[in-house]
C-alpha cells in the first residue's frame, strides 16, 4: 500500500481572475515583489468616509492630488499608510483588481488599506471590511499623478494585466 499525502490547500493560479467583479488578470508571479496580509475596508469620497461634502473644494481629491476613481477594468485609487506603501505603489487586490496608492487617511495605519468605491451601497455590497493578501507589484516613489494612473489604466485595459516592461518605466 502506498501512502499519499494530499496538499492542505489547492494551489491557485496567480494569473486567474478573482470574483465576478474583477475583469483583470492577476500579475504574473514573476512580477510580484511580495504578498502582504492587510485589513482592507471600502471607502467613498462622501462625508461618511472623508468628512467632506460635495461642495468642499477637495471633495473627491486624494492626498496626492488625483481624483478618486474605481475602474474594475483598469486601475482604482486606494489609500494606505505611506510608511508601508508609499504613494504610487501598485497593488493587486484579489476580488478588487489593481490599485495605486494615491491617498492616505488618519485611520489608515500599518497594514490597513482603504479601497475606493463610488457609493456606500457599493462598499457594503462588493467589499465591506475583510482581511486579504495583496500582491505588491511595484513600490511607489512617494508620488502619484494623473499621468501615472492613465498610463497604468491604458495598459491594463489593453493587456488585462501590467506588462513588466511598463512597470520599469512608470515609477
N, C-alpha and C positions, 0 to 999 in steps of 0.2 A: 504494500500500500504506500502510495506517495503522498507525503504531506504537502499541501499547498497553502500558501498564505495569501489571503485576499488583502488588497490595499484597503487602508482605513477609509479613504475617500477617493472618488474618481478624480483624475487629473483633468482639469478643464482646459480646453484650447484657448490660449490667451488672445487669439485673433477672432474669437467668436463674438457676436454682438450679444448684449445683455438686455433682456427685457424688451417689452413691446414699445417702450417709449424712446429707445435709442436706435438710430439707424446708422450709426457709425461703427467702425470696426476698432476693437482694442488695438493698441500699438503692438508691434512685433516684439517678442520677448527680448530681442537684442537692443531695442530702444529703451527699455525700462531701466532706469538708473537704480531704483529701489521701490519697494512697496512699503506703505506706512498705514497702520491702522489708525483711523480717525473717527471722531464723532461728527457726523455730517447732519446739519439741520438746513431746512429750507428757509429762505427769507424773501421779502419783497422790497420794493422801493417805498412802500407805504409807511404811514405813521406807526403802525403796529410793530414794524421792524426797525425803522430808522429814526422815528420821531419827527419826520419831515412830512409836510403836506404838499400836494401838487403845486401849490402857489409858492413854495420855497424855491429860491433860485438854484439850490443844489439838489433838488429832488431828482432822483434817478441818475445821479452822477456819483461815480465811485471815488475813493480816496485818490486814485491815480489820475482822475480827471476824465476817464472814459465813461460813456453811457452804459448803464446796466443792460444786459441782454441775455436771453435764453433762446438758444437755437439748437435743437436736437440734431440737426443735420450739419452743423458747423462747430462753433465753439461758444461757450457761455462764460459770463463773468462770475467769479466766485470770490469770497472773502476768506482770508486766512491770517494767521499770526505771521508777520514778516520775519520773525526770528527763526521760524521753522520752514516757511515757504515764502521767500521774497517775492515782491511784485514781479510779474512777468513769468512766474513759474507755471509750467504746463503740467496739468494732471489729467489722468484718465480716471473717471469715477464710474465704476460698474453700475449700470442702471440709470446713469445720468448723461454720460458722454464726456467729451473733452471740456475742460475748464481752464481758464487762465486766471491767475490771481491778479485781480485788479483793485481789490478793496480790502480794508481791514475793518475791525469792529471792536468796540470796547469789551464785548463778551467773548471775542474770539481769541483765546489764549491757549498756547500749547497745541496739542494735536486735535484741534477743532477746525472745521471749515463750515462756511455758510454757502449754500448753493442758491443762486438767484432763480426765482420764478416770478412770472408777471402778476399773479394773484395769490391770495391766501388760499383760495379754493384749490388751486393747482398744488400748492405746498402740501396741503393735507391729503389730497387725492394721489399725488405722484411721489411724495417723499416723506414729509414729516421730519422725524429725527431717527437716525439709525447709525450704528457702528458699521464701518465699511473699510476695506483695504483699498486705498487708492494707489495708482501706479504713477510714480514721478517720472515724467518723460523728459523734462528739461528744467534745470534750475534757473530761476529768473535772476536778473541783474539789478533788481530794485526799481525797475521802470516798466511801465505798461502804457501803451498809447493805442490810438485807433488804428494806426498803420499795422502794428503787430497783430491786433485782433482780426483785421480784414485779411491780412496775408494768411494767417492760420485758417481762417474761415474758408477762404477760397480753396486752399489745399485740401482741407477735409471734405469740402463739397465735391471736389473733383475726384479724389482718391478714396474717400470714406475713411481715411486714416491720415497720419502725418508722415510724409516721406522723410527718411533720415537726412538726405541732403538739404532739405529745407530747414530742419532743426538746427543744423550747423550755421545757417545764415541768419536766422531771425533773432537770436539773442547772443 
